[in-house]
Amino acid sequence: MKRDLPESPLYRIFRETSPEELKEFFAPALRAAKEDQKAISARAKAIRAARETPATSIFEACCPGSTADEISDQLRPYLKKAWEDQQSIRQEEAPDPEPGSSA
């Protein structure tokens, strides 16, 4: 059975409670929500700033002013070659298949 809204106890509480009391009741939750929103905004801002800043540490010394994406683009051929070399070594080290097995 579906109740009509005016018969709902919650609706009656909201209807009979003054706006000042409701404001006082919900104030802690609203403050917490605003603080959460500020924290999320600050974190998002920090992440955006980190993405836009030049690379740091050892890359800063060898590639001053370069972004992480630029350094990644410069390293990509070397990393690809290292990966290919590693794969060929693994194939050489793999045991030979036993006679009679299909490989």
QUIRA-V281367 format. One record per residue. N is the residue number from 1. PSI is psi in whole degrees, -180 to 180 (none if undefined). BURIAL is + if it has 9 or more other C-alpha atoms within 8 Angstrom, else -. D_LAST is the distance of its C-alpha to the last C-alpha in Angstrom with 1 decimal. Layout:
n=N psi=PSI burial=BURIAL d_last=D_LAST
n=N psi=PSI burial=BURIAL d_last=D_LAST
//
This chain:
n=1 psi=129 burial=- d_last=68.2
n=2 psi=131 burial=- d_last=68.1
n=3 psi=149 burial=- d_last=70.7
n=4 psi=150 burial=- d_last=72.6
n=5 psi=-44 burial=- d_last=72.1
n=6 psi=-23 burial=- d_last=75.8
n=7 psi=-13 burial=- d_last=75.4
n=8 psi=133 burial=+ d_last=72.4
n=9 psi=-38 burial=- d_last=73.4
n=10 psi=-42 burial=- d_last=71.3
n=11 psi=-41 burial=+ d_last=73.0
n=12 psi=-41 burial=+ d_last=76.4
n=13 psi=-47 burial=- d_last=75.6
n=14 psi=-38 burial=+ d_last=74.7
n=15 psi=-36 burial=- d_last=77.6
n=16 psi=-9 burial=- d_last=80.1
n=17 psi=138 burial=- d_last=78.8
n=18 psi=152 burial=- d_last=80.3
n=19 psi=-34 burial=- d_last=78.1
n=20 psi=-42 burial=- d_last=79.1
n=21 psi=-40 burial=- d_last=77.9
n=22 psi=-42 burial=+ d_last=74.6
n=23 psi=-44 burial=- d_last=74.2
n=24 psi=-39 burial=- d_last=74.9
n=25 psi=-43 burial=- d_last=72.5
n=26 psi=-7 burial=- d_last=69.6
n=27 psi=-47 burial=- d_last=70.4
n=28 psi=-41 burial=- d_last=68.1
n=29 psi=-39 burial=- d_last=65.1
n=30 psi=-40 burial=- d_last=65.8
n=31 psi=-44 burial=- d_last=66.2
n=32 psi=-41 burial=- d_last=62.8
n=33 psi=-40 burial=- d_last=61.2
n=34 psi=-40 burial=- d_last=62.8
n=35 psi=-42 burial=- d_last=61.6
n=36 psi=-43 burial=- d_last=58.0
n=37 psi=-43 burial=- d_last=58.3
n=38 psi=-42 burial=- d_last=59.6
n=39 psi=-43 burial=- d_last=56.8
n=40 psi=-43 burial=- d_last=54.1
n=41 psi=-42 burial=- d_last=55.8
n=42 psi=-41 burial=- d_last=56.1
n=43 psi=-43 burial=- d_last=52.4
n=44 psi=-41 burial=- d_last=51.4
n=45 psi=-42 burial=- d_last=53.8
n=46 psi=-40 burial=- d_last=52.4
n=47 psi=-44 burial=- d_last=48.8
n=48 psi=-42 burial=- d_last=50.0
n=49 psi=-40 burial=- d_last=51.9
n=50 psi=-35 burial=- d_last=48.9
n=51 psi=-28 burial=- d_last=46.8
n=52 psi=-7 burial=- d_last=49.6
n=53 psi=155 burial=- d_last=50.3
n=54 psi=158 burial=+ d_last=49.0
n=55 psi=153 burial=+ d_last=46.3
n=56 psi=-173 burial=- d_last=47.6
n=57 psi=-134 burial=- d_last=47.0
n=58 psi=-35 burial=- d_last=45.2
n=59 psi=-31 burial=+ d_last=44.3
n=60 psi=-37 burial=+ d_last=48.0
n=61 psi=-41 burial=- d_last=48.9
n=62 psi=-24 burial=- d_last=46.4
n=63 psi=66 burial=- d_last=46.6
n=64 psi=136 burial=+ d_last=50.0
n=65 psi=-5 burial=- d_last=50.7
n=66 psi=146 burial=+ d_last=47.1
n=67 psi=167 burial=+ d_last=45.7
n=68 psi=-38 burial=- d_last=42.5
n=69 psi=-40 burial=- d_last=40.9
n=70 psi=-43 burial=- d_last=42.1
n=71 psi=-41 burial=+ d_last=40.6
n=72 psi=-43 burial=- d_last=37.3
n=73 psi=-38 burial=- d_last=37.3
n=74 psi=-35 burial=- d_last=38.1
n=75 psi=-19 burial=- d_last=35.4
n=76 psi=-48 burial=- d_last=32.6
n=77 psi=-39 burial=- d_last=31.5
n=78 psi=-40 burial=- d_last=31.4
n=79 psi=-38 burial=- d_last=29.5
n=80 psi=-44 burial=- d_last=26.9
n=81 psi=-43 burial=- d_last=26.6
n=82 psi=-40 burial=- d_last=26.3
n=83 psi=-44 burial=- d_last=23.6
n=84 psi=-42 burial=- d_last=21.5
n=85 psi=-42 burial=- d_last=22.3
n=86 psi=-41 burial=- d_last=21.1
n=87 psi=-41 burial=- d_last=17.8
n=88 psi=-36 burial=- d_last=17.3
n=89 psi=-42 burial=- d_last=18.5
n=90 psi=-39 burial=- d_last=16.1
n=91 psi=-38 burial=- d_last=13.1
n=92 psi=-35 burial=- d_last=14.9
n=93 psi=-13 burial=- d_last=15.6
n=94 psi=139 burial=- d_last=12.2
n=95 psi=148 burial=- d_last=11.5
n=96 psi=142 burial=- d_last=9.4
n=97 psi=150 burial=- d_last=6.7
n=98 psi=148 burial=- d_last=9.0
n=99 psi=140 burial=- d_last=9.7
n=100 psi=-13 burial=- d_last=9.3
n=101 psi=149 burial=- d_last=6.3
n=102 psi=123 burial=- d_last=3.8
n=103 psi=none burial=- d_last=0.0
//
